[in-house]
Every structure is written in structure tokens, then in C-alpha cells.
């Protein structure tokens, strides 16, 4: 059973920030170093990045902290999309309206 929805083998197949984000992986590594040096638990670093999946205007909010356990340092992180209503702003744009649909049939 996995709580994240990812199979544990996902973590051991050689993927990392450099393979997933070849153009800006150095920024991810620099950010992780900053977290490990300056954001020991209970401090949390909050990072907002634009995220534009189809039909959504959102920002990805990432929270990272570092913790020490048995003389080893671990970086913990989680992320969640935050939409424009949660952030308290709206972005206006023009687009074609959805196609008109007929009435839906009523259930029996």
C-alpha cells in the first residue's frame, strides 16, 4: 500500500531532478541545499511556482523542511496546487465559450 499513489519502485529507477527537469535542475538542487542548511524543522520554506495545466490557472505551492534523525539529515517536502481563488487573485482572459449543449435527459 502506498500513501502517495506512487509505487516504491518509482524512487529507485534512477529518476531525479536532473532527469526530470534537465533545464533547471540546478535551481532545484540549490533550493534543496538551502532547505537543508537554513530550514530545520519546525521552519518551513514555502515556494510558489506557476503551474499551467490545460484549462487551469494555478500555482504550485511547495513546502520543504529538514529534519535530523539518528545523526542523518533528511529533507521532507510536499506540494499542492493552489488556484487563483485560494491565492486571492483572478486572471482575466478571453476564449471561445464551451459549445452549446442540449438539455440533459431526466432520470426516471
C-alpha positions as CSV (number, residue, x, y, z in Angstrom):
1,X,0.0,0.0,0.0
2,X,1.3,3.5,-0.8
3,X,0.0,6.7,0.6
4,X,1.5,8.9,-2.1
5,X,0.0,7.0,-5.0
6,X,3.5,6.2,-6.3
7,X,4.9,2.7,-6.4
8,X,8.0,2.4,-4.2
9,X,10.0,1.3,-7.3
10,X,9.4,4.8,-8.7
11,X,12.1,6.0,-6.2
12,X,14.7,3.5,-7.3
13,X,14.6,3.7,-11.1
14,X,17.2,6.4,-11.5
15,X,14.9,9.4,-11.8
16,X,15.8,12.6,-10.1
17,X,15.6,16.4,-10.7
18,X,18.3,16.3,-13.3
19,X,16.5,13.7,-15.4
20,X,13.0,15.2,-14.9
21,X,14.0,18.9,-15.2
22,X,17.1,19.0,-17.4
23,X,16.9,22.8,-18.0
24,X,16.5,23.9,-14.4
25,X,17.6,21.1,-12.2
26,X,20.4,23.2,-10.7
27,X,17.8,25.5,-9.2
28,X,16.1,22.6,-7.6
29,X,19.4,21.3,-6.1
30,X,20.3,24.8,-4.9
31,X,16.9,25.1,-3.2
32,X,17.3,21.7,-1.5
33,X,20.7,22.7,-0.2
34,X,19.2,26.0,1.2
35,X,16.4,24.0,2.9
36,X,19.0,21.6,4.5
37,X,21.1,24.4,5.7
38,X,18.5,27.0,6.8
39,X,15.2,25.4,7.3
40,X,15.5,22.8,10.1
41,X,12.1,21.7,11.5
42,X,10.0,23.5,12.6
43,X,11.0,26.1,10.0
44,X,9.4,25.5,6.6
45,X,10.4,27.0,3.3
46,X,7.4,27.9,1.1
47,X,7.9,28.1,-2.7
48,X,5.3,29.3,-5.2
49,X,5.8,28.4,-8.9
50,X,3.4,29.0,-11.8
51,X,1.7,25.8,-13.0
52,X,-0.4,25.8,-16.2
53,X,-2.1,22.5,-16.9
54,X,-4.8,22.6,-19.5
55,X,-7.9,24.6,-18.5
56,X,-6.5,25.7,-15.2
57,X,-4.8,28.8,-13.8
58,X,-2.9,27.6,-10.8
59,X,0.3,27.9,-8.8
60,X,2.1,25.0,-7.3
61,X,2.9,25.6,-3.6
62,X,5.8,23.5,-2.3
63,X,6.7,23.2,1.4
64,X,10.1,21.9,2.4
65,X,11.8,21.3,5.8
66,X,14.8,19.5,7.0
67,X,15.0,17.1,10.0
68,X,17.7,15.2,11.7
69,X,17.1,11.6,12.7
70,X,19.8,9.3,14.2
71,X,22.6,11.7,13.0
72,X,21.3,11.8,9.4
73,X,19.8,14.9,7.8
74,X,16.6,14.4,5.7
75,X,14.7,16.8,3.6
76,X,11.0,16.5,3.6
77,X,8.6,18.1,1.2
78,X,5.1,18.2,-0.1
79,X,3.3,20.1,-2.8
80,X,-0.2,21.0,-3.8
81,X,-1.8,23.1,-6.5
82,X,-3.3,26.4,-5.3
83,X,-5.8,28.0,-7.6
84,X,-6.4,31.7,-8.1
85,X,-9.3,31.9,-5.7
86,X,-7.2,30.4,-2.8
87,X,-4.5,33.0,-3.6
88,X,-6.9,35.8,-3.7
89,X,-6.4,37.0,-7.3
90,X,-8.1,36.5,-10.6
91,X,-6.6,36.4,-14.1
92,X,-8.9,37.5,-16.9
93,X,-8.6,36.1,-20.4
94,X,-10.7,35.7,-23.4
95,X,-11.5,32.3,-25.0
96,X,-14.2,30.7,-27.1
97,X,-17.2,29.6,-25.0
98,X,-17.9,26.0,-24.5
99,X,-20.1,24.5,-27.2
100,X,-23.9,24.8,-26.5
101,X,-25.4,21.6,-25.3
102,X,-29.0,20.4,-25.3
103,X,-31.0,19.6,-22.2
104,X,-29.8,16.5,-20.3
105,X,-32.3,13.7,-20.0
106,X,-34.1,13.5,-16.7
107,X,-33.6,10.3,-14.7
108,X,-36.6,8.0,-14.3
